């Protein structure tokens, strides 16, 4: 693929150079149509049985994006009191919020209990804590499925080397705690990890948790987790996650379970990245070109404070170069490393990439930044966080979060 920006009409009729001049750089730019299309895709994963896709909002908590999820019929997962508050402010009713924390205090659990929000407990001690706070209450438990998958060991959330979930051998202890505090276990949930591009690990985990579900009587829901990947190497024509193939393979597994269990509980999934990653890019200004020991570097204003994934996980994000508002052709490529403006040797966006010639004052456009981009931003080096804008369906552009200022950084002192 020569240009994702062009092939997807990402900016519609807007000139990215004009957006950069108006709103400043670095700048997160979202495309409403792409966001809605991905949300609709996950909302239709299961059609034969009761189903809801719970958008995992840790991927992106911008309230304007949460409102899109609400309009597209998604429910949502929250990991903290802050995320619950974001969802309530966005208009989500309590019934459409699922609280899936780990290692939280009485205060956080009490907040969810008072708001009557369904909560999943991911350890025996947290389940007991919930029971003490809310005897006779309803809750869910997170099971470690024994299967893990993901692009980095730091995002694998199932299997034997993770902090998440209750091990299968401790399920009888779940029943004991539930009986002690008269708790109703309304649902079970799992998560195997993030960014897998083959359906097979997920399907195996579904089979496994459905087997485990048969040990629970009267479940109201079973949550299979999320983690569907997106093609971060799209400029090299990486294939997207085969969601249609996945859907076809999933249905007979569910049918077999329903026949054994006697009825179909509500099935859930927890997509985060898939909903939002491809719906955003970051525009950054190139401020320096230099050579060090025969290696060429392009220094821009997208530091690891703006996008930490490459530094944290070694993650790949495709890069396009924009000059005078137009994408520079990839016909003539040479090796260059794109770096940010943070005082860290690890502040690298794209290491030793084959890219078109980059000049000072060009824009670099970092693709697929809608998931775990802004939500993981920091003010490291005392750099204010960037603005976010949305390219609407009609081509208009809306500021959905203003740029932070130095004065904002001072307000907590």
MIMI-494388 format. One record per residue (C-alpha): residue in three letters; x negated, y, z. Coordinates in steps of 0.2 Angstrom, whole numbers, plus 5000, padded with zeros to 4 digits. Each point is the difference from the previous one (the first is absolute). Example, Ala and Ser with C-alpha at 12.3 -4.5 7.8 and 13.67 -1.06 7.14 Angstrom:
2
<r resn="ALA" px="4938" py="4978" pz="5039"/>
<r resn="SER" px="4994" py="5017" pz="4997"/>
//
This chain:
413
<r resn="UNK" px="5000" py="5000" pz="5000"/>
<r resn="UNK" px="4992" py="5017" pz="4995"/>
<r resn="UNK" px="5011" py="5010" pz="5012"/>
<r resn="UNK" px="5013" py="4996" pz="5013"/>
<r resn="UNK" px="5004" py="5018" pz="5002"/>
<r resn="UNK" px="5005" py="5002" pz="4982"/>
<r resn="UNK" px="5008" py="4983" pz="4997"/>
<r resn="UNK" px="5011" py="5002" pz="5016"/>
<r resn="UNK" px="5003" py="5019" pz="4996"/>
<r resn="UNK" px="4996" py="5002" pz="5018"/>
<r resn="UNK" px="5000" py="5019" pz="5001"/>
<r resn="UNK" px="5014" py="5001" pz="4987"/>
<r resn="UNK" px="4998" py="5017" pz="4992"/>
<r resn="UNK" px="4990" py="5007" pz="5014"/>
<r resn="UNK" px="4982" py="5005" pz="4997"/>
<r resn="UNK" px="4990" py="4992" pz="5014"/>
<r resn="UNK" px="4987" py="5015" pz="4999"/>
<r resn="UNK" px="5015" py="5012" pz="5003"/>
<r resn="UNK" px="5005" py="4989" pz="5015"/>
<r resn="UNK" px="4983" py="5000" pz="5007"/>
<r resn="UNK" px="4999" py="5019" pz="4998"/>
<r resn="UNK" px="5017" py="5003" pz="5008"/>
<r resn="UNK" px="4999" py="4988" pz="5015"/>
<r resn="UNK" px="4981" py="4998" pz="5002"/>
<r resn="UNK" px="4989" py="4985" pz="5001"/>
<r resn="UNK" px="4999" py="4987" pz="5006"/>
<r resn="UNK" px="5018" py="4997" pz="4996"/>
<r resn="UNK" px="5012" py="4985" pz="5001"/>
<r resn="UNK" px="5012" py="4999" pz="4986"/>
<r resn="UNK" px="5015" py="4988" pz="5000"/>
<r resn="UNK" px="5011" py="4994" pz="4986"/>
<r resn="UNK" px="5018" py="4998" pz="5005"/>
<r resn="UNK" px="5005" py="4988" pz="4986"/>
<r resn="UNK" px="4986" py="4988" pz="5003"/>
<r resn="UNK" px="5003" py="5000" pz="5019"/>
<r resn="UNK" px="5019" py="4996" pz="4997"/>
<r resn="UNK" px="4996" py="4987" pz="4987"/>
<r resn="UNK" px="4989" py="4990" pz="5012"/>
<r resn="UNK" px="5012" py="5002" pz="5014"/>
<r resn="UNK" px="5014" py="4993" pz="4989"/>
<r resn="UNK" px="4989" py="4985" pz="4995"/>
<r resn="UNK" px="4997" py="4994" pz="5018"/>
<r resn="UNK" px="5019" py="5004" pz="5004"/>
<r resn="UNK" px="5004" py="4986" pz="4987"/>
<r resn="UNK" px="4988" py="4986" pz="5005"/>
<r resn="UNK" px="5014" py="4990" pz="5008"/>
<r resn="UNK" px="5018" py="5001" pz="4992"/>
<r resn="UNK" px="5008" py="4983" pz="5004"/>
<r resn="UNK" px="5000" py="5002" pz="5019"/>
<r resn="UNK" px="5001" py="5014" pz="5013"/>
<r resn="UNK" px="4984" py="5011" pz="4998"/>
<r resn="UNK" px="4992" py="5016" pz="5004"/>
<r resn="UNK" px="4983" py="5007" pz="4996"/>
<r resn="UNK" px="4993" py="5009" pz="5015"/>
<r resn="UNK" px="4988" py="5014" pz="4993"/>
<r resn="UNK" px="4985" py="4999" pz="5012"/>
<r resn="UNK" px="4998" py="5019" pz="5003"/>
<r resn="UNK" px="4982" py="4999" pz="5007"/>
<r resn="UNK" px="4995" py="5000" pz="4981"/>
<r resn="UNK" px="5007" py="5018" pz="4998"/>
<r resn="UNK" px="5011" py="5009" pz="5013"/>
<r resn="UNK" px="5004" py="5016" pz="4990"/>
<r resn="UNK" px="5018" py="5004" pz="5004"/>
<r resn="UNK" px="5004" py="5004" pz="4982"/>
<r resn="UNK" px="4994" py="4983" pz="4995"/>
<r resn="UNK" px="5010" py="4992" pz="5014"/>
<r resn="UNK" px="5015" py="5008" pz="4994"/>
<r resn="UNK" px="4997" py="4992" pz="4983"/>
<r resn="UNK" px="5000" py="4983" pz="5008"/>
<r resn="UNK" px="5016" py="5004" pz="5009"/>
<r resn="UNK" px="5008" py="5005" pz="4983"/>
<r resn="UNK" px="4994" py="4984" pz="4992"/>
<r resn="UNK" px="5008" py="4989" pz="5013"/>
<r resn="UNK" px="4984" py="4995" pz="5010"/>
<r resn="UNK" px="4999" py="4997" pz="5018"/>
<r resn="UNK" px="4984" py="5004" pz="5009"/>
<r resn="UNK" px="4987" py="4993" pz="5012"/>
<r resn="UNK" px="4992" py="5012" pz="5013"/>
<r resn="UNK" px="4984" py="4996" pz="5010"/>
<r resn="UNK" px="5002" py="5015" pz="5013"/>
<r resn="UNK" px="5011" py="5012" pz="5009"/>
<r resn="UNK" px="4993" py="5013" pz="4987"/>
<r resn="UNK" px="5006" py="4989" pz="4985"/>
<r resn="UNK" px="5017" py="4997" pz="5008"/>
<r resn="UNK" px="5002" py="5019" pz="5002"/>
<r resn="UNK" px="4995" py="5003" pz="4982"/>
<r resn="UNK" px="5013" py="4988" pz="4995"/>
<r resn="UNK" px="5014" py="5007" pz="5010"/>
<r resn="UNK" px="4995" py="5017" pz="4994"/>
<r resn="UNK" px="5001" py="4994" pz="4982"/>
<r resn="UNK" px="5018" py="4994" pz="5003"/>
<r resn="UNK" px="4998" py="4981" pz="5003"/>
<r resn="UNK" px="5013" py="4993" pz="5012"/>
<r resn="UNK" px="4993" py="4990" pz="5014"/>
<r resn="UNK" px="5007" py="4984" pz="4993"/>
<r resn="UNK" px="4989" py="5002" pz="4985"/>
<r resn="UNK" px="4984" py="5002" pz="5010"/>
<r resn="UNK" px="4989" py="4985" pz="5006"/>
<r resn="UNK" px="4987" py="5003" pz="5013"/>
<r resn="UNK" px="4985" py="4989" pz="4998"/>
<r resn="UNK" px="4987" py="5006" pz="5012"/>
<r resn="UNK" px="4985" py="4991" pz="5008"/>
<r resn="UNK" px="4992" py="5003" pz="5017"/>
<r resn="UNK" px="5012" py="5015" pz="5005"/>
<r resn="UNK" px="5004" py="5007" pz="5017"/>
<r resn="UNK" px="5017" py="5000" pz="5010"/>
<r resn="UNK" px="5003" py="5017" pz="4994"/>
<r resn="UNK" px="5000" py="4996" pz="4981"/>
<r resn="UNK" px="5010" py="4984" pz="5003"/>
<r resn="UNK" px="5012" py="5010" pz="5011"/>
<r resn="UNK" px="5002" py="5013" pz="4986"/>
<r resn="UNK" px="5005" py="4987" pz="4988"/>
<r resn="UNK" px="5012" py="4992" pz="5012"/>
<r resn="UNK" px="5008" py="5016" pz="5004"/>
<r resn="UNK" px="5003" py="5004" pz="4982"/>
<r resn="UNK" px="5007" py="4982" pz="4997"/>
<r resn="UNK" px="4987" py="4996" pz="4987"/>
<r resn="UNK" px="4996" py="4982" pz="4997"/>
<r resn="UNK" px="4983" py="4996" pz="5006"/>
<r resn="UNK" px="4988" py="4986" pz="4996"/>
<r resn="UNK" px="4988" py="4994" pz="5013"/>
<r resn="UNK" px="4983" py="4993" pz="4994"/>
<r resn="UNK" px="4993" py="4992" pz="5016"/>
<r resn="UNK" px="5007" py="4990" pz="5015"/>
<r resn="UNK" px="4995" py="5014" pz="5011"/>
<r resn="UNK" px="5009" py="5013" pz="4990"/>
<r resn="UNK" px="5015" py="4989" pz="4999"/>
<r resn="UNK" px="5000" py="4999" pz="5019"/>
<r resn="UNK" px="4998" py="5019" pz="5002"/>
<r resn="UNK" px="5015" py="5002" pz="4989"/>
<r resn="UNK" px="5010" py="4988" pz="5010"/>
<r resn="UNK" px="4996" py="5009" pz="5016"/>
<r resn="UNK" px="5005" py="5017" pz="4992"/>
<r resn="UNK" px="5015" py="4993" pz="4992"/>
<r resn="UNK" px="5007" py="4984" pz="5008"/>
<r resn="UNK" px="5014" py="4993" pz="4989"/>
<r resn="UNK" px="4994" py="5009" pz="4985"/>
<r resn="UNK" px="4998" py="4995" pz="4982"/>
<r resn="UNK" px="4983" py="5000" pz="4991"/>
<r resn="UNK" px="4989" py="4991" pz="4988"/>
<r resn="UNK" px="4984" py="4991" pz="5001"/>
<r resn="UNK" px="4985" py="5001" pz="4988"/>
<r resn="UNK" px="4993" py="4983" pz="4996"/>
<r resn="UNK" px="4982" py="4997" pz="4994"/>
<r resn="UNK" px="5004" py="4990" pz="4984"/>
<r resn="UNK" px="4983" py="4992" pz="5000"/>
<r resn="UNK" px="4997" py="5006" pz="4983"/>
<r resn="UNK" px="4990" py="5016" pz="4995"/>
<r resn="UNK" px="4997" py="5010" pz="4984"/>
<r resn="UNK" px="4993" py="5017" pz="4995"/>
<r resn="UNK" px="4987" py="5010" pz="4991"/>
<r resn="UNK" px="4989" py="5002" pz="5016"/>
<r resn="UNK" px="4999" py="4991" pz="5016"/>
<r resn="UNK" px="5005" py="5016" pz="5009"/>
<r resn="UNK" px="5018" py="4998" pz="4992"/>
<r resn="UNK" px="5003" py="4982" pz="5002"/>
<r resn="UNK" px="5013" py="4999" pz="5013"/>
<r resn="UNK" px="5004" py="4981" pz="5001"/>
<r resn="UNK" px="4989" py="4985" pz="5004"/>
<r resn="UNK" px="4988" py="4996" pz="5014"/>
<r resn="UNK" px="4990" py="5016" pz="5000"/>
<r resn="UNK" px="5012" py="5013" pz="5003"/>
<r resn="UNK" px="5008" py="5010" pz="5014"/>
<r resn="UNK" px="5017" py="4998" pz="4994"/>
<r resn="UNK" px="5015" py="4989" pz="5004"/>
<r resn="UNK" px="5004" py="4986" pz="5012"/>
<r resn="UNK" px="4992" py="4983" pz="4995"/>
<r resn="UNK" px="5012" py="4986" pz="4996"/>
<r resn="UNK" px="4994" py="4989" pz="5015"/>
<r resn="UNK" px="5007" py="5014" pz="5011"/>
<r resn="UNK" px="5017" py="4999" pz="4993"/>
<r resn="UNK" px="5007" py="4990" pz="5015"/>
<r resn="UNK" px="4993" py="5014" pz="5011"/>
<r resn="UNK" px="5011" py="5013" pz="4990"/>
<r resn="UNK" px="5015" py="4990" pz="5005"/>
<r resn="UNK" px="4995" py="5000" pz="5018"/>
<r resn="UNK" px="4998" py="5019" pz="5001"/>
<r resn="UNK" px="5016" py="5002" pz="4991"/>
<r resn="UNK" px="5009" py="4989" pz="5012"/>
<r resn="UNK" px="4992" py="5009" pz="5015"/>
<r resn="UNK" px="5006" py="5017" pz="4994"/>
<r resn="UNK" px="5016" py="4995" pz="4991"/>
<r resn="UNK" px="4993" py="5006" pz="4984"/>
<r resn="UNK" px="5008" py="4996" pz="4983"/>
<r resn="UNK" px="4987" py="4997" pz="4987"/>
<r resn="UNK" px="5009" py="5007" pz="4985"/>
<r resn="UNK" px="4986" py="4998" pz="4987"/>
<r resn="UNK" px="4983" py="4995" pz="4996"/>
<r resn="UNK" px="4987" py="5009" pz="4989"/>
<r resn="UNK" px="4982" py="4997" pz="4993"/>
<r resn="UNK" px="4987" py="5009" pz="4990"/>
<r resn="UNK" px="4986" py="4991" pz="4991"/>
<r resn="UNK" px="4990" py="5015" pz="4994"/>
<r resn="UNK" px="4999" py="5014" pz="4987"/>
<r resn="UNK" px="4996" py="5001" pz="4981"/>
<r resn="UNK" px="5001" py="4982" pz="4993"/>
<r resn="UNK" px="5003" py="4999" pz="4982"/>
<r resn="UNK" px="5006" py="4982" pz="4999"/>
<r resn="UNK" px="5017" py="4995" pz="5007"/>
<r resn="UNK" px="4993" py="4983" pz="5007"/>
<r resn="UNK" px="4994" py="5005" pz="5017"/>
<r resn="UNK" px="5016" py="5009" pz="5003"/>
<r resn="UNK" px="5011" py="4986" pz="4994"/>
<r resn="UNK" px="4990" py="4988" pz="5012"/>
<r resn="UNK" px="5003" py="5011" pz="5014"/>
<r resn="UNK" px="5018" py="5001" pz="4997"/>
<r resn="UNK" px="5002" py="4981" pz="5000"/>
<r resn="UNK" px="4990" py="5000" pz="5016"/>
<r resn="UNK" px="5011" py="5013" pz="5009"/>
<r resn="UNK" px="5016" py="4992" pz="4994"/>
<r resn="UNK" px="4994" py="4983" pz="5007"/>
<r resn="UNK" px="4996" py="5009" pz="5017"/>
<r resn="UNK" px="5017" py="5009" pz="4999"/>
<r resn="UNK" px="5009" py="4983" pz="5001"/>
<r resn="UNK" px="4994" py="5000" pz="5018"/>
<r resn="UNK" px="5010" py="5016" pz="5004"/>
<r resn="UNK" px="5019" py="4999" pz="5002"/>
<r resn="UNK" px="5012" py="5013" pz="4993"/>
<r resn="UNK" px="4987" py="5011" pz="4992"/>
<r resn="UNK" px="5008" py="5016" pz="4992"/>
<r resn="UNK" px="4985" py="5004" pz="4989"/>
<r resn="UNK" px="4983" py="4994" pz="4994"/>
<r resn="UNK" px="4987" py="5012" pz="4995"/>
<r resn="UNK" px="4987" py="4993" pz="4988"/>
<r resn="UNK" px="4988" py="5016" pz="5000"/>
<r resn="UNK" px="4993" py="5009" pz="4986"/>
<r resn="UNK" px="4983" py="5003" pz="4992"/>
<r resn="UNK" px="5004" py="4999" pz="4981"/>
<r resn="UNK" px="4985" py="5007" pz="4991"/>
<r resn="UNK" px="4999" py="5013" pz="4986"/>
<r resn="UNK" px="4987" py="5000" pz="4986"/>
<r resn="UNK" px="4986" py="5012" pz="5006"/>
<r resn="UNK" px="4990" py="4996" pz="4985"/>
<r resn="UNK" px="5013" py="5005" pz="4988"/>
<r resn="UNK" px="4988" py="5009" pz="4988"/>
<r resn="UNK" px="4992" py="4983" pz="4997"/>
<r resn="UNK" px="5018" py="4993" pz="4996"/>
<r resn="UNK" px="5002" py="4991" pz="5017"/>
<r resn="UNK" px="5017" py="4991" pz="5000"/>
<r resn="UNK" px="5013" py="5006" pz="5012"/>
<r resn="UNK" px="5007" py="4989" pz="5014"/>
<r resn="UNK" px="5011" py="4988" pz="4991"/>
<r resn="UNK" px="5016" py="5005" pz="5010"/>
<r resn="UNK" px="5012" py="4991" pz="4988"/>
<r resn="UNK" px="4990" py="4984" pz="5001"/>
<r resn="UNK" px="5000" py="5002" pz="5019"/>
<r resn="UNK" px="5018" py="5002" pz="5001"/>
<r resn="UNK" px="5004" py="4985" pz="4990"/>
<r resn="UNK" px="4988" py="4989" pz="5010"/>
<r resn="UNK" px="5008" py="5007" pz="5017"/>
<r resn="UNK" px="5018" py="4996" pz="4997"/>
<r resn="UNK" px="5000" py="4981" pz="5000"/>
<r resn="UNK" px="4989" py="5001" pz="5016"/>
<r resn="UNK" px="5014" py="5010" pz="5008"/>
<r resn="UNK" px="5013" py="4989" pz="4994"/>
<r resn="UNK" px="4992" py="4984" pz="5007"/>
<r resn="UNK" px="4999" py="5009" pz="5017"/>
<r resn="UNK" px="5018" py="5006" pz="5000"/>
<r resn="UNK" px="5006" py="4982" pz="4996"/>
<r resn="UNK" px="4990" py="4994" pz="5015"/>
<r resn="UNK" px="5004" py="5014" pz="5012"/>
<r resn="UNK" px="5018" py="5000" pz="4996"/>
<r resn="UNK" px="5002" py="5019" pz="4996"/>
<r resn="UNK" px="4990" py="5014" pz="4992"/>
<r resn="UNK" px="4994" py="5013" pz="5013"/>
<r resn="UNK" px="4995" py="5017" pz="4994"/>
<r resn="UNK" px="4983" py="4998" pz="4991"/>
<r resn="UNK" px="4988" py="5015" pz="5000"/>
<r resn="UNK" px="4983" py="5005" pz="4993"/>
<r resn="UNK" px="4988" py="5014" pz="5005"/>
<r resn="UNK" px="4993" py="5008" pz="4984"/>
<r resn="UNK" px="4989" py="5015" pz="5003"/>
<r resn="UNK" px="4987" py="5002" pz="4988"/>
<r resn="UNK" px="5010" py="4994" pz="4985"/>
<r resn="UNK" px="5013" py="5014" pz="5003"/>
<r resn="UNK" px="4989" py="5015" pz="5000"/>
<r resn="UNK" px="4982" py="4996" pz="4994"/>
<r resn="UNK" px="5002" py="5003" pz="4982"/>
<r resn="UNK" px="5011" py="5015" pz="5002"/>
<r resn="UNK" px="4986" py="5012" pz="5005"/>
<r resn="UNK" px="4983" py="5007" pz="4994"/>
<r resn="UNK" px="4988" py="5012" pz="5008"/>
<r resn="UNK" px="4993" py="5014" pz="4990"/>
<r resn="UNK" px="4983" py="5006" pz="5006"/>
<r resn="UNK" px="4988" py="5014" pz="4994"/>
<r resn="UNK" px="4982" py="4995" pz="4994"/>
<r resn="UNK" px="4988" py="5012" pz="5009"/>
<r resn="UNK" px="4983" py="4992" pz="4996"/>
<r resn="UNK" px="4991" py="4989" pz="4988"/>
<r resn="UNK" px="4983" py="4993" pz="5006"/>
<r resn="UNK" px="4987" py="4986" pz="4998"/>
<r resn="UNK" px="4992" py="4991" pz="5014"/>
<r resn="UNK" px="4986" py="4986" pz="4996"/>
<r resn="UNK" px="5007" py="4998" pz="4982"/>
<r resn="UNK" px="5018" py="4999" pz="5006"/>
<r resn="UNK" px="5013" py="5013" pz="4995"/>
<r resn="UNK" px="5013" py="5006" pz="5012"/>
<r resn="UNK" px="5016" py="5011" pz="4998"/>
<r resn="UNK" px="5004" py="5009" pz="5016"/>
<r resn="UNK" px="5018" py="5005" pz="5003"/>
<r resn="UNK" px="5012" py="5006" pz="5014"/>
<r resn="UNK" px="5009" py="4983" pz="5002"/>
<r resn="UNK" px="4990" py="4995" pz="5016"/>
<r resn="UNK" px="5003" py="4984" pz="5010"/>
<r resn="UNK" px="5011" py="5011" pz="5011"/>
<r resn="UNK" px="5012" py="5001" pz="4986"/>
<r resn="UNK" px="4999" py="4982" pz="4993"/>
<r resn="UNK" px="4991" py="4988" pz="5013"/>
<r resn="UNK" px="5004" py="4983" pz="4991"/>
<r resn="UNK" px="4984" py="4999" pz="4989"/>
<r resn="UNK" px="4989" py="5004" pz="5016"/>
<r resn="UNK" px="5010" py="4989" pz="5012"/>
<r resn="UNK" px="5004" py="4985" pz="4989"/>
<r resn="UNK" px="4989" py="5002" pz="4985"/>
<r resn="UNK" px="5016" py="5002" pz="4990"/>
<r resn="UNK" px="5001" py="5004" pz="4982"/>
<r resn="UNK" px="5009" py="5015" pz="4992"/>
<r resn="UNK" px="5000" py="5003" pz="4982"/>
<r resn="UNK" px="4994" py="5018" pz="4995"/>
<r resn="UNK" px="5005" py="5011" pz="4986"/>
<r resn="UNK" px="4991" py="5016" pz="4995"/>
<r resn="UNK" px="5010" py="5015" pz="4995"/>
<r resn="UNK" px="4993" py="5015" pz="4991"/>
<r resn="UNK" px="5010" py="5016" pz="4995"/>
<r resn="UNK" px="5016" py="4990" pz="5005"/>
<r resn="UNK" px="4997" py="4985" pz="4989"/>
<r resn="UNK" px="4994" py="4983" pz="5004"/>
<r resn="UNK" px="4982" py="4997" pz="4993"/>
<r resn="UNK" px="4999" py="4985" pz="4989"/>
<r resn="UNK" px="4991" py="4984" pz="5006"/>
<r resn="UNK" px="4992" py="4997" pz="4983"/>
<r resn="UNK" px="4983" py="5005" pz="5006"/>
<r resn="UNK" px="4996" py="4994" pz="5018"/>
<r resn="UNK" px="4984" py="5001" pz="5011"/>
<r resn="UNK" px="4997" py="4995" pz="5018"/>
<r resn="UNK" px="5003" py="5013" pz="5014"/>
<r resn="UNK" px="5005" py="4999" pz="5018"/>
<r resn="UNK" px="5014" py="5011" pz="5006"/>
<r resn="UNK" px="4998" py="5007" pz="5018"/>
<r resn="UNK" px="5009" py="5011" pz="5011"/>
<r resn="UNK" px="4995" py="5015" pz="5011"/>
<r resn="UNK" px="4999" py="4992" pz="5017"/>
<r resn="UNK" px="4983" py="4998" pz="5010"/>
<r resn="UNK" px="5000" py="4981" pz="4999"/>
<r resn="UNK" px="4990" py="4989" pz="4989"/>
<r resn="UNK" px="5015" py="4989" pz="4998"/>
<r resn="UNK" px="5010" py="5014" pz="4993"/>
<r resn="UNK" px="5002" py="4992" pz="4983"/>
<r resn="UNK" px="5015" py="4999" pz="4989"/>
<r resn="UNK" px="4994" py="4990" pz="4985"/>
<r resn="UNK" px="4983" py="4992" pz="5000"/>
<r resn="UNK" px="4990" py="4998" pz="4984"/>
<r resn="UNK" px="5015" py="5002" pz="4989"/>
<r resn="UNK" px="5000" py="5000" pz="4981"/>
<r resn="UNK" px="5009" py="5017" pz="4997"/>
<r resn="UNK" px="5001" py="5013" pz="4987"/>
<r resn="UNK" px="4988" py="5015" pz="5002"/>
<r resn="UNK" px="5005" py="5010" pz="5015"/>
<r resn="UNK" px="4996" py="5019" pz="5001"/>
<r resn="UNK" px="5001" py="5012" pz="5014"/>
<r resn="UNK" px="5018" py="5008" pz="5001"/>
<r resn="UNK" px="5007" py="4984" pz="4993"/>
<r resn="UNK" px="5014" py="4992" pz="5009"/>
<r resn="UNK" px="4998" py="4982" pz="5006"/>
<r resn="UNK" px="5017" py="4991" pz="5001"/>
<r resn="UNK" px="5000" py="4985" pz="5013"/>
<r resn="UNK" px="5014" py="4987" pz="4995"/>
<r resn="UNK" px="5011" py="4990" pz="5011"/>
<r resn="UNK" px="4998" py="5010" pz="5016"/>
<r resn="UNK" px="5018" py="5000" pz="5006"/>
<r resn="UNK" px="4997" py="4986" pz="5013"/>
<r resn="UNK" px="4989" py="5003" pz="5015"/>
<r resn="UNK" px="4994" py="5016" pz="4992"/>
<r resn="UNK" px="5007" py="5015" pz="5009"/>
<r resn="UNK" px="5006" py="4989" pz="5014"/>
<r resn="UNK" px="4982" py="4996" pz="5005"/>
<r resn="UNK" px="4993" py="5018" pz="4997"/>
<r resn="UNK" px="4990" py="5008" pz="5013"/>
<r resn="UNK" px="4993" py="5017" pz="5004"/>
<r resn="UNK" px="4982" py="4993" pz="5001"/>
<r resn="UNK" px="4987" py="5014" pz="4998"/>
<r resn="UNK" px="5014" py="5012" pz="5005"/>
<r resn="UNK" px="5007" py="5000" pz="4982"/>
<r resn="UNK" px="5019" py="5003" pz="5000"/>
<r resn="UNK" px="5011" py="4986" pz="4992"/>
<r resn="UNK" px="5006" py="5003" pz="4982"/>
<r resn="UNK" px="5017" py="5005" pz="4993"/>
<r resn="UNK" px="5012" py="4988" pz="4992"/>
<r resn="UNK" px="5011" py="5004" pz="4985"/>
<r resn="UNK" px="5013" py="4989" pz="4991"/>
<r resn="UNK" px="5003" py="5000" pz="4981"/>
<r resn="UNK" px="5019" py="4998" pz="5000"/>
<r resn="UNK" px="5010" py="4990" pz="4987"/>
<r resn="UNK" px="5004" py="5016" pz="4991"/>
<r resn="UNK" px="4982" py="5005" pz="4999"/>
<r resn="UNK" px="5001" py="5014" pz="5013"/>
<r resn="UNK" px="4987" py="5000" pz="5014"/>
<r resn="UNK" px="5004" py="5001" pz="5018"/>
<r resn="UNK" px="4988" py="5003" pz="5015"/>
<r resn="UNK" px="5004" py="4986" pz="5012"/>
<r resn="UNK" px="4986" py="5004" pz="5013"/>
<r resn="UNK" px="4991" py="5016" pz="5001"/>
<r resn="UNK" px="4981" py="5001" pz="5001"/>
<r resn="UNK" px="4993" py="5000" pz="5018"/>
<r resn="UNK" px="4990" py="5015" pz="5005"/>
<r resn="UNK" px="4986" py="5004" pz="5012"/>
<r resn="UNK" px="5012" py="5008" pz="5011"/>
<r resn="UNK" px="5010" py="4984" pz="5001"/>
<r resn="UNK" px="4985" py="4991" pz="5006"/>
<r resn="UNK" px="4998" py="5013" pz="5014"/>
<r resn="UNK" px="5018" py="4998" pz="5007"/>
<r resn="UNK" px="4997" py="4986" pz="5011"/>
<r resn="UNK" px="4986" py="5008" pz="5010"/>
//
